[in-house]
Amino acid sequence: MLTMTCTIKFSDGKELAGTVIADSPQGSYPVRYEGETDRWPTRIDRTRPATLQALFKDFAALTKSEFNLTTAGDYEIWAE
Amino acid sequence: MQFVRPTSWKAAVDKLGSKTPIGSALNSSEWAQVPIALRERAFFSSEVESIRFLQRSRDAIADFLGSAREILPNGNIALKVGSRAEFVKQMSELAIREGMGPLDAHDAGTIKDVTSEGRLGLIFDVQNQSAQDYTFWKQGMDPDVLNEFPAQRFIREREVKVPRPYHQLNERRVELKTNLEFWLSMNQDFGVPWGPWGYNSGMGVEDVDRDEAERLGLIQPGEKIEPAVKEFNDHLQASTQGLDEDMIAKLKESFGDQIEIDGDSIKWKGTEPAHEEEVIPTPQVDEEPEPTPAPLPVLEPTTTTIDEVLTQLDLDSDRRVTADDMTKLLDELKESEPMLESQVIKSVAGDKPSGIFEESRIRESVQEFLNFIPAKVARKLPKLEIKVVREYDSYGSYAPGGRFKLSTLLEGRPEKAKETIFHELMHWVHREGPQEYRTAIKKHFEERTAGERIRRLPGYSKGTNGKTDKWYEPYAGRIYSFEVTAEGLEIPTRYIEWLTFKPEEMAAHWNDPNFRETMKIVLKGLF
């Protein structure tokens, strides 16, 4: 399983994090949000790791915030 | 430093061309007893005695190899659509003219019938794969490549009905490329340390880099290993030396005046003695340039281009886009008169298609994909043969000629199934479609990854190597072990999955300039 956590650190020092655990790059998986969830503009509650990263990066660019990424583990299966 | 030096396909063509057509009534098990040095230099087929037929077959395959080949995900050489069929048609006609039908009428149309599609297709596939795998092996023996990728993993590329037990036992085993004893033991049908690893074996190899080989204890840090070319040539030489009288008598009886035997010097008539010559040419640093592939179909002029669409929707700038912008783009990308799935699907078969894999569901997803593909492009692609299989190591895979597999693991997972179908169908468009598209993807891959080292892709298992660049998903940078030069084979496939995302998700990706740059190139395949 691959676990990806994206974090945004806003200019006021507060943070928003989103985590997905996925067995594959294909498909969507529940997102667990933590921190400043009220500031998060989307209602996406399921997505794939690559898209979670894109959403967080996009929002970080929009809000001129700091983006951080951590991943652990590997996918188990995918489309070749 | 260039880690992977492309090996000229001329080597494969030359190797095939150097084989002497040998007609004989020997069957395959009797051929297996002929010394490997002779077998390696003969172009033969079980129980085929017509030299004329064999010579025409050899020349036809060499011509195809030299002019119209492409590389496939499963390691075979993919010839341009129609080439294999053309070979089968031509050789079948010749075989019939030569009166080469089966002796037993019950064998008509079976693998024993040299006029049949099955038998001719087998000849074509084995000879082509042998030429490709030999070229790959030769490249792997280049000292620089060997230093960087000293080992290889023995892998199952496709399921077969009756796997060989010694293959099953060694699936995913990693050994140094120079471990001839092991690799020869894996190829008991052909007796060479490269593939094919037997008739219909389903096996292949993939490169293992130095880091992994060191971790496995196969090589020490800083240790350099010598190519095994000379060792293999010595092995070939030994196969013709010291033959007993019975074997020599049998060779004379089987091959008549096609063979010359003078003491330990045994050769096909009109050729140099096999044991006095390096059967495997030493890799050259400066080889002749690759033959230019025959042109594939070129996109016809279109009335609208992707650039025009993006300009029209104000998407060709750094403006932040929204979900609405993506919805409009999706509408614009859809063809007004796409091909129908019934026009491109030859068959849907396999393990009890049901649920999400009901044939109708699969056809729906194919149609959704076709809605983005110009009919004039789809029309020229090979018909699709879709098979649902109980395969647990991937959701889907594509093989040449429009054949792709879907895993039953996708059952009940419609989102994954759709992404997978889009992914595999994009292989179909990219690999079988216009050459100019393929060239554009390759150029983009080379430009974006110049200077980057090949490494294991993050998030993927060992052996899944490539260049991560700034692809939105690392797999887009995958480089397969069979690629002579990296083509970016997974760029179109990974990026086209984006069309299945929610508009809001699509927008987040599009707002990334790196993603946008690649996606624009991928979308050109839809125009």
Interface residues (C-beta under 8 A of the other chain):
Chain A: L2 S24 P25 Q26 G27 S28 T42 I44 T47 P49 A50 T51 Q53 A54 L55 K57 D58 A61 L62 T71 G73 D74 Y75 I77 W78 A79 E80
Chain B: P73 R320 Y392 D393 S394 Y395 G396 S397 Y398 S407 L409 R413 E415 K416 E419 T420 H423 E424 P458 G459 Y460 S461 Y472 E473 Y475 T493 E497 F501 K502 E504 E505 A507 A508 H509 N511 D512 F515
